[in-house]
Amino acid sequence: MKRGDLGKDQYIAFQREVEENRGTLNRYKTDLSGLQSEQERLSTNTERLSKLFAATESSVDDYADVLGSRLVNAIKSGTASSDQ
């Protein structure tokens, strides 16, 4: 704007776009943080399950009647979430 390349309206529009992009970036950072937390919980729960199966000499299939076939299949395919 100082050099005269942008008019006042263009400068204001540019600033608005910068702020919108800053907000979007902050949302992405928040989302990424949430994904990292989810990944850590999933890793911890996977480790716990592995220890349980090793200690009991069993597999996830042995718990299908308790967990349900959907969850067992999700665990086996690696698509189960930490909440599940």
PyMOL Python script that loads the backbone (N, CA, C, O; Angstrom):
from pymol import cmd

cmd.read_pdbstr("""\
ATOM      1  N   MET A   1       0.832  -1.182   0.000  1.00  0.00           N
ATOM      2  CA  MET A   1       0.000   0.000   0.000  1.00  0.00           C
ATOM      3  C   MET A   1       0.884   1.256   0.000  1.00  0.00           C
ATOM      4  O   MET A   1       0.564   2.241  -0.664  1.00  0.00           O
ATOM      5  N   LYS A   2       1.985   1.216   0.739  1.00  0.00           N
ATOM      6  CA  LYS A   2       2.875   2.369   0.799  1.00  0.00           C
ATOM      7  C   LYS A   2       3.492   2.677  -0.559  1.00  0.00           C
ATOM      8  O   LYS A   2       3.708   3.839  -0.904  1.00  0.00           O
ATOM      9  N   ARG A   3       3.775   1.626  -1.326  1.00  0.00           N
ATOM     10  CA  ARG A   3       4.378   1.826  -2.643  1.00  0.00           C
ATOM     11  C   ARG A   3       3.343   2.210  -3.675  1.00  0.00           C
ATOM     12  O   ARG A   3       3.694   2.608  -4.786  1.00  0.00           O
ATOM     13  N   GLY A   4       2.084   2.099  -3.332  1.00  0.00           N
ATOM     14  CA  GLY A   4       1.037   2.450  -4.268  1.00  0.00           C
ATOM     15  C   GLY A   4       0.569   1.293  -5.129  1.00  0.00           C
ATOM     16  O   GLY A   4      -0.225   1.481  -6.052  1.00  0.00           O
ATOM     17  N   ASP A   5       1.064   0.074  -4.828  1.00  0.00           N
ATOM     18  CA  ASP A   5       0.660  -1.099  -5.611  1.00  0.00           C
ATOM     19  C   ASP A   5      -0.760  -1.544  -5.281  1.00  0.00           C
ATOM     20  O   ASP A   5      -1.437  -2.141  -6.117  1.00  0.00           O
ATOM     21  N   LEU A   6      -1.202  -1.259  -4.084  1.00  0.00           N
ATOM     22  CA  LEU A   6      -2.541  -1.648  -3.638  1.00  0.00           C
ATOM     23  C   LEU A   6      -3.316  -0.416  -3.190  1.00  0.00           C
ATOM     24  O   LEU A   6      -2.773   0.476  -2.539  1.00  0.00           O
ATOM     25  N   GLY A   7      -4.571  -0.387  -3.545  1.00  0.00           N
ATOM     26  CA  GLY A   7      -5.430   0.667  -3.038  1.00  0.00           C
ATOM     27  C   GLY A   7      -5.910   0.283  -1.644  1.00  0.00           C
ATOM     28  O   GLY A   7      -5.677  -0.833  -1.177  1.00  0.00           O
ATOM     29  N   LYS A   8      -6.584   1.222  -0.988  1.00  0.00           N
ATOM     30  CA  LYS A   8      -7.060   0.989   0.374  1.00  0.00           C
ATOM     31  C   LYS A   8      -8.002  -0.215   0.431  1.00  0.00           C
ATOM     32  O   LYS A   8      -7.866  -1.059   1.317  1.00  0.00           O
ATOM     33  N   ASP A   9      -8.939  -0.305  -0.485  1.00  0.00           N
ATOM     34  CA  ASP A   9      -9.890  -1.419  -0.489  1.00  0.00           C
ATOM     35  C   ASP A   9      -9.182  -2.753  -0.723  1.00  0.00           C
ATOM     36  O   ASP A   9      -9.509  -3.757  -0.090  1.00  0.00           O
ATOM     37  N   GLN A  10      -8.219  -2.754  -1.629  1.00  0.00           N
ATOM     38  CA  GLN A  10      -7.464  -3.980  -1.888  1.00  0.00           C
ATOM     39  C   GLN A  10      -6.647  -4.387  -0.658  1.00  0.00           C
ATOM     40  O   GLN A  10      -6.551  -5.570  -0.332  1.00  0.00           O
ATOM     41  N   TYR A  11      -6.067  -3.409   0.010  1.00  0.00           N
ATOM     42  CA  TYR A  11      -5.280  -3.680   1.205  1.00  0.00           C
ATOM     43  C   TYR A  11      -6.161  -4.267   2.302  1.00  0.00           C
ATOM     44  O   TYR A  11      -5.770  -5.233   2.957  1.00  0.00           O
ATOM     45  N   ILE A  12      -7.335  -3.700   2.507  1.00  0.00           N
ATOM     46  CA  ILE A  12      -8.264  -4.201   3.525  1.00  0.00           C
ATOM     47  C   ILE A  12      -8.696  -5.625   3.182  1.00  0.00           C
ATOM     48  O   ILE A  12      -8.769  -6.481   4.063  1.00  0.00           O
ATOM     49  N   ALA A  13      -8.981  -5.880   1.904  1.00  0.00           N
ATOM     50  CA  ALA A  13      -9.357  -7.230   1.475  1.00  0.00           C
ATOM     51  C   ALA A  13      -8.207  -8.212   1.698  1.00  0.00           C
ATOM     52  O   ALA A  13      -8.417  -9.353   2.110  1.00  0.00           O
ATOM     53  N   PHE A  14      -6.994  -7.749   1.417  1.00  0.00           N
ATOM     54  CA  PHE A  14      -5.815  -8.588   1.630  1.00  0.00           C
ATOM     55  C   PHE A  14      -5.657  -8.913   3.113  1.00  0.00           C
ATOM     56  O   PHE A  14      -5.412 -10.066   3.470  1.00  0.00           O
ATOM     57  N   GLN A  15      -5.794  -7.924   3.965  1.00  0.00           N
ATOM     58  CA  GLN A  15      -5.673  -8.140   5.414  1.00  0.00           C
ATOM     59  C   GLN A  15      -6.746  -9.112   5.912  1.00  0.00           C
ATOM     60  O   GLN A  15      -6.479  -9.966   6.758  1.00  0.00           O
ATOM     61  N   ARG A  16      -7.955  -8.973   5.378  1.00  0.00           N
ATOM     62  CA  ARG A  16      -9.041  -9.876   5.763  1.00  0.00           C
ATOM     63  C   ARG A  16      -8.692 -11.314   5.384  1.00  0.00           C
ATOM     64  O   ARG A  16      -8.914 -12.244   6.159  1.00  0.00           O
ATOM     65  N   GLU A  17      -8.149 -11.480   4.191  1.00  0.00           N
ATOM     66  CA  GLU A  17      -7.759 -12.814   3.734  1.00  0.00           C
ATOM     67  C   GLU A  17      -6.635 -13.388   4.593  1.00  0.00           C
ATOM     68  O   GLU A  17      -6.630 -14.580   4.901  1.00  0.00           O
ATOM     69  N   VAL A  18      -5.697 -12.551   4.972  1.00  0.00           N
ATOM     70  CA  VAL A  18      -4.608 -12.993   5.852  1.00  0.00           C
ATOM     71  C   VAL A  18      -5.175 -13.497   7.174  1.00  0.00           C
ATOM     72  O   VAL A  18      -4.754 -14.543   7.667  1.00  0.00           O
ATOM     73  N   GLU A  19      -6.122 -12.767   7.750  1.00  0.00           N
ATOM     74  CA  GLU A  19      -6.721 -13.176   9.024  1.00  0.00           C
ATOM     75  C   GLU A  19      -7.527 -14.462   8.878  1.00  0.00           C
ATOM     76  O   GLU A  19      -7.498 -15.315   9.766  1.00  0.00           O
ATOM     77  N   GLU A  20      -8.240 -14.607   7.778  1.00  0.00           N
ATOM     78  CA  GLU A  20      -8.986 -15.849   7.538  1.00  0.00           C
ATOM     79  C   GLU A  20      -8.032 -17.032   7.437  1.00  0.00           C
ATOM     80  O   GLU A  20      -8.291 -18.099   7.995  1.00  0.00           O
ATOM     81  N   ASN A  21      -6.933 -16.837   6.726  1.00  0.00           N
ATOM     82  CA  ASN A  21      -5.936 -17.907   6.586  1.00  0.00           C
ATOM     83  C   ASN A  21      -5.274 -18.225   7.920  1.00  0.00           C
ATOM     84  O   ASN A  21      -4.970 -19.384   8.202  1.00  0.00           O
ATOM     85  N   ARG A  22      -5.051 -17.220   8.729  1.00  0.00           N
ATOM     86  CA  ARG A  22      -4.475 -17.431  10.056  1.00  0.00           C
ATOM     87  C   ARG A  22      -5.429 -18.279  10.906  1.00  0.00           C
ATOM     88  O   ARG A  22      -4.994 -19.185  11.617  1.00  0.00           O
ATOM     89  N   GLY A  23      -6.725 -17.981  10.830  1.00  0.00           N
ATOM     90  CA  GLY A  23      -7.722 -18.768  11.553  1.00  0.00           C
ATOM     91  C   GLY A  23      -7.770 -20.204  11.078  1.00  0.00           C
ATOM     92  O   GLY A  23      -7.862 -21.130  11.883  1.00  0.00           O
ATOM     93  N   THR A  24      -7.706 -20.390   9.760  1.00  0.00           N
ATOM     94  CA  THR A  24      -7.689 -21.740   9.198  1.00  0.00           C
ATOM     95  C   THR A  24      -6.461 -22.503   9.666  1.00  0.00           C
ATOM     96  O   THR A  24      -6.559 -23.672  10.039  1.00  0.00           O
ATOM     97  N   LEU A  25      -5.318 -21.857   9.650  1.00  0.00           N
ATOM     98  CA  LEU A  25      -4.078 -22.489  10.098  1.00  0.00           C
ATOM     99  C   LEU A  25      -4.187 -22.904  11.566  1.00  0.00           C
ATOM    100  O   LEU A  25      -3.765 -24.001  11.931  1.00  0.00           O
ATOM    101  N   ASN A  26      -4.740 -22.050  12.395  1.00  0.00           N
ATOM    102  CA  ASN A  26      -4.903 -22.390  13.811  1.00  0.00           C
ATOM    103  C   ASN A  26      -5.840 -23.582  13.994  1.00  0.00           C
ATOM    104  O   ASN A  26      -5.600 -24.425  14.858  1.00  0.00           O
ATOM    105  N   ARG A  27      -6.901 -23.663  13.195  1.00  0.00           N
ATOM    106  CA  ARG A  27      -7.793 -24.829  13.273  1.00  0.00           C
ATOM    107  C   ARG A  27      -7.049 -26.097  12.867  1.00  0.00           C
ATOM    108  O   ARG A  27      -7.226 -27.147  13.485  1.00  0.00           O
ATOM    109  N   TYR A  28      -6.218 -26.004  11.830  1.00  0.00           N
ATOM    110  CA  TYR A  28      -5.424 -27.162  11.411  1.00  0.00           C
ATOM    111  C   TYR A  28      -4.466 -27.596  12.513  1.00  0.00           C
ATOM    112  O   TYR A  28      -4.286 -28.791  12.749  1.00  0.00           O
ATOM    113  N   LYS A  29      -3.857 -26.635  13.180  1.00  0.00           N
ATOM    114  CA  LYS A  29      -2.951 -26.967  14.279  1.00  0.00           C
ATOM    115  C   LYS A  29      -3.696 -27.682  15.402  1.00  0.00           C
ATOM    116  O   LYS A  29      -3.188 -28.645  15.977  1.00  0.00           O
ATOM    117  N   THR A  30      -4.897 -27.210  15.710  1.00  0.00           N
ATOM    118  CA  THR A  30      -5.713 -27.843  16.744  1.00  0.00           C
ATOM    119  C   THR A  30      -6.090 -29.262  16.323  1.00  0.00           C
ATOM    120  O   THR A  30      -6.014 -30.194  17.124  1.00  0.00           O
ATOM    121  N   ASP A  31      -6.493 -29.419  15.072  1.00  0.00           N
ATOM    122  CA  ASP A  31      -6.842 -30.742  14.554  1.00  0.00           C
ATOM    123  C   ASP A  31      -5.648 -31.689  14.622  1.00  0.00           C
ATOM    124  O   ASP A  31      -5.792 -32.849  15.009  1.00  0.00           O
ATOM    125  N   LEU A  32      -4.483 -31.201  14.249  1.00  0.00           N
ATOM    126  CA  LEU A  32      -3.274 -32.015  14.273  1.00  0.00           C
ATOM    127  C   LEU A  32      -2.953 -32.449  15.695  1.00  0.00           C
ATOM    128  O   LEU A  32      -2.588 -33.601  15.927  1.00  0.00           O
ATOM    129  N   SER A  33      -3.085 -31.548  16.629  1.00  0.00           N
ATOM    130  CA  SER A  33      -2.833 -31.882  18.023  1.00  0.00           C
ATOM    131  C   SER A  33      -3.783 -32.977  18.495  1.00  0.00           C
ATOM    132  O   SER A  33      -3.376 -33.897  19.205  1.00  0.00           O
ATOM    133  N   GLY A  34      -5.041 -32.876  18.101  1.00  0.00           N
ATOM    134  CA  GLY A  34      -6.020 -33.897  18.454  1.00  0.00           C
ATOM    135  C   GLY A  34      -5.675 -35.242  17.841  1.00  0.00           C
ATOM    136  O   GLY A  34      -5.827 -36.279  18.487  1.00  0.00           O
ATOM    137  N   LEU A  35      -5.214 -35.230  16.608  1.00  0.00           N
ATOM    138  CA  LEU A  35      -4.822 -36.477  15.948  1.00  0.00           C
ATOM    139  C   LEU A  35      -3.606 -37.102  16.619  1.00  0.00           C
ATOM    140  O   LEU A  35      -3.520 -38.324  16.744  1.00  0.00           O
ATOM    141  N   GLN A  36      -2.679 -36.273  17.045  1.00  0.00           N
ATOM    142  CA  GLN A  36      -1.502 -36.796  17.726  1.00  0.00           C
ATOM    143  C   GLN A  36      -1.890 -37.435  19.060  1.00  0.00           C
ATOM    144  O   GLN A  36      -1.352 -38.478  19.431  1.00  0.00           O
ATOM    145  N   SER A  37      -2.808 -36.817  19.768  1.00  0.00           N
ATOM    146  CA  SER A  37      -3.294 -37.393  21.028  1.00  0.00           C
ATOM    147  C   SER A  37      -4.005 -38.713  20.770  1.00  0.00           C
ATOM    148  O   SER A  37      -3.796 -39.686  21.495  1.00  0.00           O
ATOM    149  N   GLU A  38      -4.835 -38.750  19.751  1.00  0.00           N
ATOM    150  CA  GLU A  38      -5.546 -39.977  19.384  1.00  0.00           C
ATOM    151  C   GLU A  38      -4.556 -41.077  19.034  1.00  0.00           C
ATOM    152  O   GLU A  38      -4.742 -42.227  19.432  1.00  0.00           O
ATOM    153  N   GLN A  39      -3.519 -40.741  18.302  1.00  0.00           N
ATOM    154  CA  GLN A  39      -2.517 -41.730  17.911  1.00  0.00           C
ATOM    155  C   GLN A  39      -1.799 -42.273  19.149  1.00  0.00           C
ATOM    156  O   GLN A  39      -1.523 -43.470  19.222  1.00  0.00           O
ATOM    157  N   GLU A  40      -1.499 -41.423  20.106  1.00  0.00           N
ATOM    158  CA  GLU A  40      -0.841 -41.868  21.333  1.00  0.00           C
ATOM    159  C   GLU A  40      -1.743 -42.804  22.131  1.00  0.00           C
ATOM    160  O   GLU A  40      -1.286 -43.829  22.636  1.00  0.00           O
ATOM    161  N   ARG A  41      -3.044 -42.447  22.247  1.00  0.00           N
ATOM    162  CA  ARG A  41      -3.981 -43.311  22.969  1.00  0.00           C
ATOM    163  C   ARG A  41      -4.116 -44.661  22.271  1.00  0.00           C
ATOM    164  O   ARG A  41      -4.152 -45.707  22.919  1.00  0.00           O
ATOM    165  N   LEU A  42      -4.189 -44.624  20.963  1.00  0.00           N
ATOM    166  CA  LEU A  42      -4.324 -45.857  20.199  1.00  0.00           C
ATOM    167  C   LEU A  42      -3.086 -46.737  20.377  1.00  0.00           C
ATOM    168  O   LEU A  42      -3.200 -47.953  20.530  1.00  0.00           O
ATOM    169  N   SER A  43      -1.930 -46.130  20.357  1.00  0.00           N
ATOM    170  CA  SER A  43      -0.690 -46.876  20.547  1.00  0.00           C
ATOM    171  C   SER A  43      -0.655 -47.522  21.934  1.00  0.00           C
ATOM    172  O   SER A  43      -0.279 -48.687  22.072  1.00  0.00           O
ATOM    173  N   THR A  44      -1.042 -46.772  22.948  1.00  0.00           N
ATOM    174  CA  THR A  44      -1.068 -47.295  24.319  1.00  0.00           C
ATOM    175  C   THR A  44      -2.046 -48.457  24.435  1.00  0.00           C
ATOM    176  O   THR A  44      -1.724 -49.489  25.025  1.00  0.00           O
ATOM    177  N   ASN A  45      -3.237 -48.290  23.872  1.00  0.00           N
ATOM    178  CA  ASN A  45      -4.241 -49.347  23.964  1.00  0.00           C
ATOM    179  C   ASN A  45      -3.839 -50.581  23.156  1.00  0.00           C
ATOM    180  O   ASN A  45      -4.126 -51.705  23.567  1.00  0.00           O
ATOM    181  N   THR A  46      -3.192 -50.389  22.037  1.00  0.00           N
ATOM    182  CA  THR A  46      -2.709 -51.518  21.240  1.00  0.00           C
ATOM    183  C   THR A  46      -1.647 -52.295  22.014  1.00  0.00           C
ATOM    184  O   THR A  46      -1.633 -53.526  22.005  1.00  0.00           O
ATOM    185  N   GLU A  47      -0.771 -51.570  22.673  1.00  0.00           N
ATOM    186  CA  GLU A  47       0.265 -52.216  23.490  1.00  0.00           C
ATOM    187  C   GLU A  47      -0.365 -53.007  24.639  1.00  0.00           C
ATOM    188  O   GLU A  47       0.067 -54.119  24.943  1.00  0.00           O
ATOM    189  N   ARG A  48      -1.374 -52.437  25.266  1.00  0.00           N
ATOM    190  CA  ARG A  48      -2.065 -53.137  26.357  1.00  0.00           C
ATOM    191  C   ARG A  48      -2.718 -54.420  25.851  1.00  0.00           C
ATOM    192  O   ARG A  48      -2.625 -55.468  26.490  1.00  0.00           O
ATOM    193  N   LEU A  49      -3.377 -54.327  24.706  1.00  0.00           N
ATOM    194  CA  LEU A  49      -4.013 -55.522  24.142  1.00  0.00           C
ATOM    195  C   LEU A  49      -2.975 -56.588  23.806  1.00  0.00           C
ATOM    196  O   LEU A  49      -3.188 -57.773  24.063  1.00  0.00           O
ATOM    197  N   SER A  50      -1.872 -56.170  23.241  1.00  0.00           N
ATOM    198  CA  SER A  50      -0.818 -57.127  22.894  1.00  0.00           C
ATOM    199  C   SER A  50      -0.301 -57.834  24.141  1.00  0.00           C
ATOM    200  O   SER A  50      -0.071 -59.044  24.124  1.00  0.00           O
ATOM    201  N   LYS A  51      -0.119 -57.081  25.220  1.00  0.00           N
ATOM    202  CA  LYS A  51       0.348 -57.678  26.482  1.00  0.00           C
ATOM    203  C   LYS A  51      -0.687 -58.651  27.035  1.00  0.00           C
ATOM    204  O   LYS A  51      -0.338 -59.729  27.516  1.00  0.00           O
ATOM    205  N   LEU A  52      -1.965 -58.267  26.966  1.00  0.00           N
ATOM    206  CA  LEU A  52      -3.028 -59.147  27.440  1.00  0.00           C
ATOM    207  C   LEU A  52      -3.044 -60.451  26.652  1.00  0.00           C
ATOM    208  O   LEU A  52      -3.118 -61.533  27.234  1.00  0.00           O
ATOM    209  N   PHE A  53      -2.977 -60.346  25.327  1.00  0.00           N
ATOM    210  CA  PHE A  53      -3.012 -61.541  24.498  1.00  0.00           C
ATOM    211  C   PHE A  53      -1.795 -62.428  24.750  1.00  0.00           C
ATOM    212  O   PHE A  53      -1.906 -63.654  24.766  1.00  0.00           O
ATOM    213  N   ALA A  54      -0.638 -61.806  24.947  1.00  0.00           N
ATOM    214  CA  ALA A  54       0.573 -62.584  25.225  1.00  0.00           C
ATOM    215  C   ALA A  54       0.481 -63.265  26.588  1.00  0.00           C
ATOM    216  O   ALA A  54       0.846 -64.432  26.726  1.00  0.00           O
ATOM    217  N   ALA A  55      -0.004 -62.540  27.591  1.00  0.00           N
ATOM    218  CA  ALA A  55      -0.085 -63.096  28.945  1.00  0.00           C
ATOM    219  C   ALA A  55      -1.118 -64.216  29.045  1.00  0.00           C
ATOM    220  O   ALA A  55      -0.928 -65.176  29.792  1.00  0.00           O
ATOM    221  N   THR A  56      -2.196 -64.094  28.302  1.00  0.00           N
ATOM    222  CA  THR A  56      -3.275 -65.090  28.376  1.00  0.00           C
ATOM    223  C   THR A  56      -3.190 -66.126  27.264  1.00  0.00           C
ATOM    224  O   THR A  56      -4.023 -67.027  27.168  1.00  0.00           O
ATOM    225  N   GLU A  57      -2.159 -65.981  26.420  1.00  0.00           N
ATOM    226  CA  GLU A  57      -1.994 -66.868  25.272  1.00  0.00           C
ATOM    227  C   GLU A  57      -3.299 -66.975  24.479  1.00  0.00           C
ATOM    228  O   GLU A  57      -3.751 -68.065  24.126  1.00  0.00           O
ATOM    229  N   SER A  58      -3.875 -65.824  24.217  1.00  0.00           N
ATOM    230  CA  SER A  58      -5.135 -65.769  23.476  1.00  0.00           C
ATOM    231  C   SER A  58      -5.005 -64.776  22.332  1.00  0.00           C
ATOM    232  O   SER A  58      -3.946 -64.184  22.120  1.00  0.00           O
ATOM    233  N   SER A  59      -6.085 -64.605  21.608  1.00  0.00           N
ATOM    234  CA  SER A  59      -6.107 -63.625  20.521  1.00  0.00           C
ATOM    235  C   SER A  59      -7.417 -62.845  20.604  1.00  0.00           C
ATOM    236  O   SER A  59      -8.300 -63.173  21.396  1.00  0.00           O
ATOM    237  N   VAL A  60      -7.526 -61.836  19.795  1.00  0.00           N
ATOM    238  CA  VAL A  60      -8.727 -61.017  19.790  1.00  0.00           C
ATOM    239  C   VAL A  60      -9.954 -61.847  19.424  1.00  0.00           C
ATOM    240  O   VAL A  60     -11.064 -61.542  19.861  1.00  0.00           O
ATOM    241  N   ASP A  61      -9.762 -62.878  18.634  1.00  0.00           N
ATOM    242  CA  ASP A  61     -10.882 -63.733  18.245  1.00  0.00           C
ATOM    243  C   ASP A  61     -11.518 -64.423  19.458  1.00  0.00           C
ATOM    244  O   ASP A  61     -12.714 -64.713  19.457  1.00  0.00           O
ATOM    245  N   ASP A  62     -10.715 -64.678  20.483  1.00  0.00           N
ATOM    246  CA  ASP A  62     -11.230 -65.325  21.687  1.00  0.00           C
ATOM    247  C   ASP A  62     -12.193 -64.424  22.464  1.00  0.00           C
ATOM    248  O   ASP A  62     -12.916 -64.904  23.338  1.00  0.00           O
ATOM    249  N   TYR A  63     -12.210 -63.144  22.160  1.00  0.00           N
ATOM    250  CA  TYR A  63     -13.068 -62.193  22.865  1.00  0.00           C
ATOM    251  C   TYR A  63     -14.204 -61.677  21.981  1.00  0.00           C
ATOM    252  O   TYR A  63     -14.888 -60.716  22.332  1.00  0.00           O
ATOM    253  N   ALA A  64     -14.395 -62.318  20.844  1.00  0.00           N
ATOM    254  CA  ALA A  64     -15.401 -61.858  19.884  1.00  0.00           C
ATOM    255  C   ALA A  64     -16.794 -61.833  20.487  1.00  0.00           C
ATOM    256  O   ALA A  64     -17.586 -60.945  20.173  1.00  0.00           O
ATOM    257  N   ASP A  65     -17.111 -62.810  21.362  1.00  0.00           N
ATOM    258  CA  ASP A  65     -18.453 -62.836  21.946  1.00  0.00           C
ATOM    259  C   ASP A  65     -18.679 -61.669  22.897  1.00  0.00           C
ATOM    260  O   ASP A  65     -19.819 -61.242  23.081  1.00  0.00           O
ATOM    261  N   VAL A  66     -17.631 -61.152  23.499  1.00  0.00           N
ATOM    262  CA  VAL A  66     -17.737 -60.017  24.409  1.00  0.00           C
ATOM    263  C   VAL A  66     -17.636 -58.686  23.653  1.00  0.00           C
ATOM    264  O   VAL A  66     -18.403 -57.758  23.908  1.00  0.00           O
ATOM    265  N   LEU A  67     -16.703 -58.610  22.742  1.00  0.00           N
ATOM    266  CA  LEU A  67     -16.437 -57.363  22.024  1.00  0.00           C
ATOM    267  C   LEU A  67     -17.385 -57.131  20.848  1.00  0.00           C
ATOM    268  O   LEU A  67     -17.678 -55.990  20.493  1.00  0.00           O
ATOM    269  N   GLY A  68     -17.846 -58.190  20.268  1.00  0.00           N
ATOM    270  CA  GLY A  68     -18.674 -58.068  19.068  1.00  0.00           C
ATOM    271  C   GLY A  68     -17.814 -58.195  17.829  1.00  0.00           C
ATOM    272  O   GLY A  68     -16.638 -57.834  17.826  1.00  0.00           O
ATOM    273  N   SER A  69     -18.422 -58.713  16.780  1.00  0.00           N
ATOM    274  CA  SER A  69     -17.658 -58.991  15.564  1.00  0.00           C
ATOM    275  C   SER A  69     -17.161 -57.716  14.876  1.00  0.00           C
ATOM    276  O   SER A  69     -16.086 -57.721  14.276  1.00  0.00           O
ATOM    277  N   ARG A  70     -17.929 -56.630  14.956  1.00  0.00           N
ATOM    278  CA  ARG A  70     -17.477 -55.375  14.307  1.00  0.00           C
ATOM    279  C   ARG A  70     -16.182 -54.864  14.917  1.00  0.00           C
ATOM    280  O   ARG A  70     -15.246 -54.495  14.207  1.00  0.00           O
ATOM    281  N   LEU A  71     -16.142 -54.848  16.262  1.00  0.00           N
ATOM    282  CA  LEU A  71     -14.941 -54.353  16.928  1.00  0.00           C
ATOM    283  C   LEU A  71     -13.771 -55.298  16.689  1.00  0.00           C
ATOM    284  O   LEU A  71     -12.654 -54.844  16.442  1.00  0.00           O
ATOM    285  N   VAL A  72     -14.005 -56.582  16.756  1.00  0.00           N
ATOM    286  CA  VAL A  72     -12.938 -57.551  16.501  1.00  0.00           C
ATOM    287  C   VAL A  72     -12.368 -57.343  15.095  1.00  0.00           C
ATOM    288  O   VAL A  72     -11.151 -57.323  14.912  1.00  0.00           O
ATOM    289  N   ASN A  73     -13.236 -57.192  14.122  1.00  0.00           N
ATOM    290  CA  ASN A  73     -12.762 -56.962  12.746  1.00  0.00           C
ATOM    291  C   ASN A  73     -12.008 -55.645  12.632  1.00  0.00           C
ATOM    292  O   ASN A  73     -11.008 -55.564  11.917  1.00  0.00           O
ATOM    293  N   ALA A  74     -12.480 -54.608  13.333  1.00  0.00           N
ATOM    294  CA  ALA A  74     -11.783 -53.315  13.305  1.00  0.00           C
ATOM    295  C   ALA A  74     -10.405 -53.427  13.945  1.00  0.00           C
ATOM    296  O   ALA A  74      -9.440 -52.847  13.447  1.00  0.00           O
ATOM    297  N   ILE A  75     -10.309 -54.164  15.037  1.00  0.00           N
ATOM    298  CA  ILE A  75      -9.010 -54.358  15.696  1.00  0.00           C
ATOM    299  C   ILE A  75      -8.073 -55.122  14.770  1.00  0.00           C
ATOM    300  O   ILE A  75      -6.911 -54.747  14.609  1.00  0.00           O
ATOM    301  N   LYS A  76      -8.571 -56.179  14.171  1.00  0.00           N
ATOM    302  CA  LYS A  76      -7.738 -57.003  13.292  1.00  0.00           C
ATOM    303  C   LYS A  76      -7.281 -56.241  12.055  1.00  0.00           C
ATOM    304  O   LYS A  76      -6.170 -56.455  11.571  1.00  0.00           O
ATOM    305  N   SER A  77      -8.131 -55.351  11.539  1.00  0.00           N
ATOM    306  CA  SER A  77      -7.751 -54.609  10.333  1.00  0.00           C
ATOM    307  C   SER A  77      -6.984 -53.329  10.646  1.00  0.00           C
ATOM    308  O   SER A  77      -6.476 -52.664   9.743  1.00  0.00           O
ATOM    309  N   GLY A  78      -6.902 -52.989  11.930  1.00  0.00           N
ATOM    310  CA  GLY A  78      -6.169 -51.786  12.319  1.00  0.00           C
ATOM    311  C   GLY A  78      -6.964 -50.499  12.162  1.00  0.00           C
ATOM    312  O   GLY A  78      -6.387 -49.413  12.126  1.00  0.00           O
ATOM    313  N   THR A  79      -8.302 -50.617  12.068  1.00  0.00           N
ATOM    314  CA  THR A  79      -9.127 -49.421  11.888  1.00  0.00           C
ATOM    315  C   THR A  79      -9.880 -49.024  13.144  1.00  0.00           C
ATOM    316  O   THR A  79     -10.654 -48.067  13.114  1.00  0.00           O
ATOM    317  N   ALA A  80      -9.676 -49.733  14.247  1.00  0.00           N
ATOM    318  CA  ALA A  80     -10.373 -49.399  15.495  1.00  0.00           C
ATOM    319  C   ALA A  80      -9.808 -48.102  16.068  1.00  0.00           C
ATOM    320  O   ALA A  80      -8.610 -47.835  15.972  1.00  0.00           O
ATOM    321  N   SER A  81     -10.678 -47.311  16.659  1.00  0.00           N
ATOM    322  CA  SER A  81     -10.222 -46.073  17.297  1.00  0.00           C
ATOM    323  C   SER A  81      -9.917 -46.356  18.756  1.00  0.00           C
ATOM    324  O   SER A  81     -10.291 -47.405  19.280  1.00  0.00           O
ATOM    325  N   SER A  82      -9.240 -45.430  19.412  1.00  0.00           N
ATOM    326  CA  SER A  82      -8.914 -45.622  20.830  1.00  0.00           C
ATOM    327  C   SER A  82     -10.180 -45.649  21.672  1.00  0.00           C
ATOM    328  O   SER A  82     -10.214 -46.330  22.697  1.00  0.00           O
ATOM    329  N   ASP A  83     -11.217 -44.932  21.271  1.00  0.00           N
ATOM    330  CA  ASP A  83     -12.473 -44.952  22.007  1.00  0.00           C
ATOM    331  C   ASP A  83     -13.125 -46.326  21.948  1.00  0.00           C
ATOM    332  O   ASP A  83     -13.722 -46.781  22.924  1.00  0.00           O
ATOM    333  N   GLN A  84     -13.010 -46.981  20.802  1.00  0.00           N
ATOM    334  CA  GLN A  84     -13.586 -48.325  20.670  1.00  0.00           C
ATOM    335  C   GLN A  84     -12.886 -49.277  21.581  1.00  0.00           C
ATOM    336  O   GLN A  84     -13.225 -50.460  21.617  1.00  0.00           O
TER     337      GLN A  84
END
""", "prot")
cmd.dss("prot")
cmd.show_as("cartoon", "prot")
cmd.util.cbc("prot")
cmd.orient("prot")
